[in-house]
Amino acid sequence: MDPDEQPFSPRALLEIVQALALAVVISVVLNLFVVQVTEVRQRSMEPTLFQSDRVLVSKVDYRFGSPERGDIIVFNPPFDSTIPYVKRVIAVAGETVELREGRVLVNGREVALAEAVGQSAPQSTRITYPFRVPAGTVWTMGDNRAASSDSRSFGPVPVENIIGKVIVRFWPLDHFQPFGW
């Protein structure tokens, strides 16, 4: 090594800082507009997703399409909450939801999601059934119906409250699972 050569010249240090700044900018842009990591904080999606699972949420899916029945979404509930909810879309705008004897019916047909566990759950007295899902909203329910605060208690979720669609569970590693691919 040349005695005049410094291990970290000002130019080399500047290049490292620029590379780190670029990495931070790319990370922020991806997190704001493309994908987001979210921790599942409720037990309402068991056995599909467990509390403390980490999921990757696509923020672009609904810019080019609409939520569909069966999608697992992350959204801000239509009331004050600092915790985003993770639920399954059961019905979309224009469809009719009915709860009858512990069963969920959409447009008169029973929703048969293998993931659903339990049938009892809190229900709002302000919602009367059959309930027609208004334009610009979706009807959500947790897979663990007995432990889920969902559209049965707070009503339909405005589409603008949706953060994105769950595309993969990546943590813990031994529970890695893609969704909707």
Sequence and secondary structure as in RCSB ss.txt:
>XXXX:A:sequence
MDPDEQPFSPRALLEIVQALALAVVISVVLNLFVVQVTEVRQRSMEPTLFQSDRVLVSKVDYRFGSPERGDIIVF
NPPFDSTIPYVKRVIAVAGETVELREGRVLVNGREVALAEAVGQSAPQSTRITYPFRVPAGTVWTMGDNRAASSD
SRSFGPVPVENIIGKVIVRFWPLDHFQPFGW
>XXXX:A:secstr
  TT  SS HHHHHHHHHHHHHHHHHHHHHHHHTEEEEE   STTTTTS TT EEEEESSHHHHS   TT EEEE
  SSS SS EEEEEEEETT EEEEETTEEEETTEE   TT B       TT  SSEE  TTEEEEE SBGGG  S
HHHH  EEGGGEEEEEEEEEESGGG EE   
